[in-house]
Amino acid sequence: MPRGVGVQLPEWPPCFFCSSNRWKVGLTLSVETIVSPSNQRVKAASSLRDARERRDSGLMIIDGDRIAKHAHAGGIACTELFILETTDESHRLMISEWQGMVPDIRINILSKAAMSKLQYGDRDVPLIAIAKQPSLALESLDDRLSPRTRDAKSKCFLVLDQMEKPGNLGAVMRTADAAGVAAVLLSDPVSEMWNPNAIRASLGAIFRVPMAVGSARQIQAWLIERSITTYAARIDGDRSHIVPKYEPYVCLVIGSESDGLGDAWAQAEVTNVRIPMCGAIDSLNASVSTSIVLFEVLRQHGRLSSQ
């Protein structure tokens, strides 16, 4: 489990504004206007782009209003917003929307200079959110499955083994959400789950699908205990991915692009499959491979014809 998850969050720095004023929206929400890029809250939020700061604080930074709303809808506790002040005052609509969703959220209205300090690279988003990292404990995954998933007659789980690139993780999470995956289990991950690049690449899907972290052995034991049949996508798989008759409770394992699946997944209980290819290149992007096999599972489960 990532360091910092499940511990008491530290206090954020006090609001020492170089240039600020305060006004009220409705009756409950205090809004601060921040002009200076050197403001302490802006600096504290910007520090969350660093992995160590995210681990130590148990917080994460989310770029964009749409993705932040997906986080909120997925049960993530958004605690603070930084919103770019606009000349047409459209930012006040964002304030009103968020006040309705999270009445006690802290809101900061930033000048363009202050927002530039907080933005990633040359990206230009009107809203950046700070949120608490949710639990990724394998032990609590059953309780975090959606009610519809728990009652489903067929369900598919996805294991990502030693996934090393945040962009790939985000792209795979989009696929997992589209395919209605019950949960994504991260086996010995190299990439940090709450990396801002992973969050952006997922377009918010990372908050919509339950996730858990564990070693390969822990995840294998979890799957066996629940009688979930496991298939692994490998270049040297002994059969095409369309050959097996996928059981109602099934799990697909995908390895990293650089190293493939680890040796821990070379078990007798794991059936190896491959994606047939006609060209000279023998592998696909991890998210593409995931899509191809997952949607074959969906097809066999009869979940595509009913949509």
Secondary structure as GFF3:
##gff-version 3
##sequence-region A 1 307
A	DSSP	beta_strand	20	25	.	.	.	ID=ss1
A	DSSP	beta_strand	29	34	.	.	.	ID=ss2
A	DSSP	alpha_helix	40	46	.	.	.	ID=ss3
A	DSSP	three_ten_helix	47	49	.	.	.	ID=ss4
A	DSSP	alpha_helix	51	57	.	.	.	ID=ss5
A	DSSP	beta_strand	59	63	.	.	.	ID=ss6
A	DSSP	alpha_helix	65	73	.	.	.	ID=ss7
A	DSSP	beta_strand	78	84	.	.	.	ID=ss8
A	DSSP	alpha_helix	91	101	.	.	.	ID=ss9
A	DSSP	beta_strand	106	110	.	.	.	ID=ss10
A	DSSP	alpha_helix	112	118	.	.	.	ID=ss11
A	DSSP	beta_strand	127	132	.	.	.	ID=ss12
A	DSSP	three_ten_helix	138	140	.	.	.	ID=ss13
A	DSSP	alpha_helix	141	144	.	.	.	ID=ss14
A	DSSP	alpha_helix	147	150	.	.	.	ID=ss15
A	DSSP	beta_strand	155	161	.	.	.	ID=ss16
A	DSSP	alpha_helix	166	178	.	.	.	ID=ss17
A	DSSP	beta_strand	183	187	.	.	.	ID=ss18
A	DSSP	alpha_helix	196	202	.	.	.	ID=ss19
A	DSSP	three_ten_helix	205	207	.	.	.	ID=ss20
A	DSSP	beta_strand	211	214	.	.	.	ID=ss21
A	DSSP	alpha_helix	216	225	.	.	.	ID=ss22
A	DSSP	beta_strand	229	233	.	.	.	ID=ss23
A	DSSP	beta_strand	249	254	.	.	.	ID=ss24
A	DSSP	three_ten_helix	263	265	.	.	.	ID=ss25
A	DSSP	beta_strand	270	273	.	.	.	ID=ss26
A	DSSP	alpha_helix	286	300	.	.	.	ID=ss27
###
